[in-house]
Amino acid sequence: MTLLDEEMLLQACKHNVDRWTPDVVPYIGHVLLQQDTACAKTEDGLTNIRAARKDDMYALGFLGWRHVTSVIGSCLQVMLLDFSFMSWLSPTAQGISSVRTAELTVNSEVMASSAATKKATPLVVAGADTIAGDQIQLSTRTSLASALIRPVDSISQPSSTSTSTKGIASLFRAQTRHPLEPLAAAEISVAVATVRAAGATPEVRDSMRFVEVALVEPDKHVVALADAYFFPPFQPSLLPRTKGGPVLPTKLPPRQARLVVYNKKSNETSIWIVELLEVHAVTRGGHHRGKVISSKVVPDVQPPMDAMEYAECEAVVKEFPPFQEAMKRRGIEDMDLVMVDPWCVGYHSEADAPNRRLAKPLIFCRTESDCTLENGYARPVEGIHVLVDMQNMIVVEFVDRKLIPLPPADPLRNYAAAESRGGVDRSDVKPLNIIQPEGPSFRVDGHFVEWQKWNFRIGFTPREGLVIYSVAYVDGSRGRRPVAHRLSFVEMVVPYGDPNDPHYRKNAFDAGEDGLGKNAHSLKKGCDCVGFIKYFDAHFTNFTGGIETIENCVCLHEEDHGILWKHQDWRTGLAEVRRSRRLTVSFTCTVANYEYGFFWHFYQDGKIEAEVKLTGILSLGALQPGEVRKYGTTIAPGLYAPVHQHFFVARLDMAVDCKPGEAHNQVVEVNVIVEEPGENNVHNNAFYAEEKLLKSEEAAMRDCNSLSARHWVIRNTRTVNRTGQLTGYKLLPGSNCLPLAGAEAKFLRRAAFLKHNLWVTPYSRDEMFPGGEFPNQNPRVGEGLATWVKQNRSLEETDVVLWYVFGVTHVPRLEDWPVMPVDRIGFMLLPHGFFNRSPAVDVPPASSSDSDLKDDVLVAKACHDGLIAKL
């Protein structure tokens, strides 16, 4: 441990003492014993030491009083370092450049008094209705020192005032943000500037387009180090111990950004890794530094499309004279009525090869140019073939194949408020308010969330959107028990079942071709959540390298969820009932006509639910007068909605009772078997659950089977419960389906992972996306998951990743028009022998104030005696 490290360790004690945990405390003794000797060896000697403030000493003294009286004693006499270059850690220390020495003695009574004062400070201060991200400033400016213990006090933003750093090494800024925290706007800006500056010529730099800038997620042992000593949950037991003594913290490596860059001039895609050496907030001033670690050109691929490209493509098509003439043939001269939705071409033949960047738009037309709330998808324009070169932004193919009249304006096409759709809104809907008078039960520190006994970390990427990291459950004396390292939705595919043009080409890869995160909503424009809400912003780069922020992108809130458990003894009439509550983390995105809400629900009984909510507007086709198509549902005169499917892929990097670096998981398939008639089943009623270990990747390509109640259990091979059974978590499927397409369907070339509902692989940090990183115009067959499993790696005891594919077959109804009511689909992760009993028995009963509606109209009645009621 360096002198700087030791001083930073002491600084952490001063700011976070009441959050110090016993398993960390022994290290402070080592630091204190080494301090004086280390100071004497410095060039300036004692002149580099100054007196600590009294409150700093109170905090350290209380630390000794609470946890380490055997090491430090109830009275402390220590020399504390507080170099001026670290003054940004403590607001009261700013501006101090002189150094002095002092020797202070603090008694335990004063220590306890000071600590009591600190403990009264809340971790999260809630507003009247919401906990907005910009209303709560937690201690995100932590470092190796200030983050050693979970902060309780909200630390002010550092001043931009510069202080002397002569003779002192520069502070390691990479440690001010957790290794898994999403890239900040300043970090994205540094990464973009670094790559742009590395361009060989001005021409190369000008042609750079930035498709994606995302965090390079570090190895799991780096995350373990950060969670052990630098950031919440501060659990040193995550790291292995050595015979020579305790493992002392070392510096975290700098954060890195990964950039996908498209060269508009050369049509090349490259991947850059940039090390973020020093990133300062705008308010703090100073310079930004990044370093290119690597760059490579990826041949024969096309990166995802960008919103700026879509907007430019729409303008190019609408300005194309042959297109304008074709619209005039259909009675449309006002191009402001026309909507052009660019779709990726996919890959159907060599004409779609990635040597060109192509889009094939779908055309729609509104009826009123001055009505912004009109449903423009109600009038599809068919019979026109348009192909756009997105690299050069020119129309390369245009054919007006067939004059199909525009559908008449449907009077039921609009969905907004009554005045805009020509209807009447309901008048009997009374207000339903969600009130939490004492605030929410969750606590948030940066992106680290604690709720009930759950804790996890929230992340966000341009492609996946919401990511849940380091999921763990605090289980009494067994402490914090890991469940999963990383949970996310990594891909979704929407194939359509109409063989006619243009619908047969509709097989969108909404994550890989567009990006779920980049299409997320700002909930400022219409909140999907109620109650006390904590929001998280998301930062992205646009196509030209500018920074865009989606404010209030991720929503965190609690929900009442009905009855958790209940039983009434019919003999005594006594009843016990508990209300269920869940913590929900979610975001919503729009991809053209459809909306998708992605939700992770955490329950008090140890369950985790993944849920996708589908809504939005159907993608329609036009019918000629008298025409009927069996591949869809007629919605209105001249309109039909093709049948289609929605598939989602959840990547579950599990870690059931596994610390980072441990590979002690396996997957077991469970099927319920009906016992054959005979000696063991004389009454013909017997059935039992049969387990089968999935030993290899090829054996783990599995499908759902509701007839046998099939499910899968992720078990820890070295941890048992009180009955001697291995602890585990069960993957319980919800409703599901498989692709309704022939084996040679073109979209299955790129989506071979849809052929099974479950795949299991050993963890590999390079295996992230089931269709490969670049599914857009991908000519390679089965790239991604279907290729990885051909290695047939062992799964008997390893770090397992489950890829769960779930889908819904949508046969549209008239009730889905003009806007589709939410359809839900998902799955559950349930504890399976993970606990020794129900973890929900300690949930307290609801107070009477929670159930009584004290109003002149309605008063909740007390329960009648059960026995009397029975009689």
Rosetta blueprint (number, residue, H / E / L):
1 M L
2 T L
3 L H
4 L H
5 D H
6 E H
7 E H
8 M H
9 L H
10 L H
11 Q H
12 A H
13 C H
14 K H
15 H H
16 N H
17 V H
18 D H
19 R H
20 W L
21 T L
22 P L
23 D L
24 V L
25 V L
26 P H
27 Y H
28 I H
29 G H
30 H H
31 V H
32 L H
33 L H
34 Q H
35 Q H
36 D H
37 T H
38 A H
39 C H
40 A H
41 K L
42 T L
43 E L
44 D L
45 G H
46 L H
47 T H
48 N H
49 I L
50 R L
51 A L
52 A L
53 R L
54 K H
55 D H
56 D H
57 M H
58 Y H
59 A H
60 L H
61 G H
62 F H
63 L H
64 G H
65 W H
66 R H
67 H L
68 V L
69 T L
70 S L
71 V L
72 I L
73 G L
74 S L
75 C L
76 L E
77 Q E
78 V E
79 M L
80 L L
81 L L
82 D L
83 F L
84 S H
85 F H
86 M H
87 S H
88 W H
89 L H
90 S L
91 P H
92 T H
93 A H
94 Q L
95 G L
96 I L
97 S L
98 S L
99 V L
100 R L
101 T L
102 A L
103 E L
104 L E
105 T E
106 V E
107 N L
108 S H
109 E H
110 V H
111 M H
112 A H
113 S H
114 S H
115 A H
116 A H
117 T H
118 K H
119 K H
120 A L
121 T L
122 P L
123 L L
124 V L
125 V L
126 A L
127 G L
128 A L
129 D L
130 T L
131 I E
132 A L
133 G H
134 D H
135 Q H
136 I L
137 Q L
138 L L
139 S L
140 T L
141 R L
142 T L
143 S L
144 L L
145 A L
146 S L
147 A L
148 L L
149 I L
150 R L
151 P L
152 V L
153 D L
154 S L
155 I L
156 S L
157 Q L
158 P L
159 S L
160 S L
161 T L
162 S L
163 T L
164 S L
165 T L
166 K L
167 G L
168 I L
169 A L
170 S L
171 L L
172 F L
173 R H
174 A H
175 Q H
176 T H
177 R L
178 H L
179 P L
180 L L
181 E L
182 P L
183 L L
184 A L
185 A H
186 A H
187 E H
188 I H
189 S H
190 V H
191 A H
192 V H
193 A H
194 T H
195 V H
196 R H
197 A H
198 A L
199 G L
200 A L
201 T L
202 P H
203 E H
204 V H
205 R H
206 D H
207 S L
208 M E
209 R E
210 F E
211 V E
212 E E
213 V E
214 A E
215 L E
216 V L
217 E L
218 P L
219 D L
220 K H
221 H H
222 V H
223 V H
224 A H
225 L H
226 A H
227 D H
228 A H
229 Y H
230 F H
231 F L
232 P L
233 P L
234 F L
235 Q L
236 P H
237 S H
238 L H
239 L L
240 P L
241 R L
242 T E
243 K L
244 G L
245 G E
246 P L
247 V L
248 L L
249 P L
250 T L
251 K L
252 L L
253 P L
254 P L
255 R L
256 Q E
257 A E
258 R E
259 L E
260 V E
261 V E
262 Y E
263 N E
264 K L
265 K L
266 S L
267 N L
268 E E
269 T E
270 S E
271 I E
272 W E
273 I E
274 V E
275 E E
276 L E
277 L E
278 E E
279 V L
280 H L
281 A L
282 V H
283 T H
284 R H
285 G L
286 G L
287 H L
288 H L
289 R E
290 G E
291 K E
292 V E
293 I E
294 S E
295 S E
296 K E
297 V E
298 V E
299 P L
300 D L
301 V L
302 Q L
303 P L
304 P L
305 M L
306 D L
307 A H
308 M H
309 E H
310 Y H
311 A H
312 E H
313 C H
314 E H
315 A H
316 V H
317 V H
318 K H
319 E L
320 F L
321 P H
322 P H
323 F H
324 Q H
325 E H
326 A H
327 M H
328 K H
329 R H
330 R L
331 G L
332 I L
333 E L
334 D L
335 M H
336 D H
337 L H
338 V E
339 M E
340 V E
341 D E
342 P L
343 W L
344 C E
345 V L
346 G L
347 Y L
348 H L
349 S L
350 E H
351 A H
352 D H
353 A L
354 P L
355 N L
356 R L
357 R L
358 L E
359 A E
360 K L
361 P L
362 L E
363 I E
364 F E
365 C E
366 R L
367 T L
368 E L
369 S L
370 D L
371 C L
372 T L
373 L L
374 E L
375 N L
376 G H
377 Y H
378 A H
379 R L
380 P E
381 V E
382 E L
383 G L
384 I E
385 H E
386 V E
387 L E
388 V E
389 D E
390 M L
391 Q L
392 N L
393 M L
394 I E
395 V E
396 V E
397 E E
398 F E
399 V E
400 D E
401 R L
402 K L
403 L L
404 I L
405 P L
406 L L
407 P L
408 P L
409 A L
410 D L
411 P L
412 L L
413 R L
414 N L
415 Y L
416 A L
417 A L
418 A H
419 E H
420 S H
421 R H
422 G L
423 G L
424 V L
425 D L
426 R L
427 S L
428 D L
429 V L
430 K L
431 P L
432 L L
433 N L
434 I L
435 I L
436 Q L
437 P L
438 E L
439 G L
440 P L
441 S L
442 F L
443 R E
444 V E
445 D E
446 G L
447 H L
448 F E
449 V E
450 E E
451 W E
452 Q L
453 K L
454 W E
455 N E
456 F E
457 R E
458 I E
459 G E
460 F E
461 T E
462 P L
463 R L
464 E L
465 G E
466 L E
467 V E
468 I E
469 Y E
470 S E
471 V E
472 A E
473 Y E
474 V E
475 D L
476 G H
477 S H
478 R H
479 G L
480 R E
481 R E
482 P E
483 V E
484 A E
485 H E
486 R E
487 L E
488 S E
489 F E
490 V E
491 E E
492 M E
493 V E
494 V E
495 P E
496 Y E
497 G L
498 D L
499 P L
500 N L
501 D L
502 P L
503 H H
504 Y H
505 R H
506 K L
507 N E
508 A E
509 F E
510 D H
511 A H
512 G H
513 E H
514 D H
515 G L
516 L L
517 G L
518 K L
519 N L
520 A E
521 H L
522 S L
523 L H
524 K H
525 K H
526 G L
527 C L
528 D L
529 C L
530 V L
531 G L
532 F L
533 I L
534 K E
535 Y E
536 F E
537 D E
538 A E
539 H E
540 F E
541 T E
542 N L
543 F L
544 T L
545 G L
546 G L
547 I E
548 E E
549 T E
550 I E
551 E E
552 N E
553 C E
554 V E
555 C E
556 L E
557 H E
558 E E
559 E E
560 D E
561 H E
562 G E
563 I E
564 L E
565 W E
566 K E
567 H E
568 Q E
569 D L
570 W L
571 R L
572 T L
573 G L
574 L L
575 A E
576 E E
577 V E
578 R E
579 R E
580 S E
581 R E
582 R E
583 L E
584 T E
585 V E
586 S E
587 F E
588 T E
589 C E
590 T E
591 V E
592 A L
593 N L
594 Y E
595 E E
596 Y E
597 G E
598 F E
599 F E
600 W E
601 H E
602 F E
603 Y E
604 Q L
605 D L
606 G L
607 K L
608 I E
609 E E
610 A E
611 E E
612 V E
613 K E
614 L E
615 T E
616 G E
617 I L
618 L L
619 S L
620 L L
621 G E
622 A E
623 L L
624 Q L
625 P L
626 G L
627 E L
628 V L
629 R L
630 K L
631 Y L
632 G E
633 T E
634 T E
635 I E
636 A E
637 P L
638 G L
639 L E
640 Y E
641 A E
642 P E
643 V L
644 H E
645 Q E
646 H E
647 F E
648 F E
649 V E
650 A E
651 R E
652 L E
653 D E
654 M E
655 A L
656 V L
657 D L
658 C L
659 K L
660 P L
661 G L
662 E L
663 A L
664 H L
665 N E
666 Q E
667 V E
668 V E
669 E E
670 V E
671 N E
672 V E
673 I E
674 V E
675 E L
676 E L
677 P L
678 G E
679 E L
680 N L
681 N E
682 V L
683 H L
684 N L
685 N L
686 A L
687 F E
688 Y E
689 A E
690 E E
691 E E
692 K E
693 L E
694 L L
695 K L
696 S E
697 E L
698 E H
699 A H
700 A H
701 M L
702 R E
703 D L
704 C L
705 N L
706 S H
707 L H
708 S H
709 A L
710 R L
711 H E
712 W E
713 V E
714 I E
715 R E
716 N E
717 T E
718 R E
719 T E
720 V E
721 N L
722 R L
723 T L
724 G L
725 Q L
726 L E
727 T E
728 G E
729 Y E
730 K E
731 L E
732 L E
733 P E
734 G L
735 S L
736 N L
737 C L
738 L L
739 P L
740 L L
741 A L
742 G L
743 A L
744 E L
745 A L
746 K L
747 F H
748 L H
749 R H
750 R H
751 A L
752 A H
753 F H
754 L H
755 K H
756 H L
757 N L
758 L E
759 W E
760 V E
761 T E
762 P E
763 Y L
764 S L
765 R L
766 D L
767 E L
768 M L
769 F L
770 P L
771 G L
772 G L
773 E L
774 F L
775 P L
776 N L
777 Q L
778 N L
779 P L
780 R L
781 V L
782 G L
783 E L
784 G L
785 L H
786 A H
787 T H
788 W H
789 V H
790 K H
791 Q H
792 N L
793 R L
794 S E
795 L L
796 E L
797 E L
798 T E
799 D L
800 V E
801 V E
802 L E
803 W E
804 Y E
805 V E
806 F E
807 G E
808 V E
809 T E
810 H E
811 V L
812 P L
813 R L
814 L H
815 E H
816 D H
817 W L
818 P L
819 V L
820 M E
821 P E
822 V E
823 D E
824 R E
825 I E
826 G E
827 F E
828 M E
829 L E
830 L E
831 P E
832 H L
833 G L
834 F L
835 F L
836 N L
837 R L
838 S L
839 P L
840 A L
841 V L
842 D L
843 V L
844 P L
845 P L
846 A L
847 S L
848 S H
849 S H
850 D H
851 S H
852 D L
853 L L
854 K L
855 D L
856 D L
857 V L
858 L L
859 V L
860 A L
861 K L
862 A L
863 C L
864 H L
865 D L
866 G H
867 L H
868 I H
869 A H
870 K H
871 L L
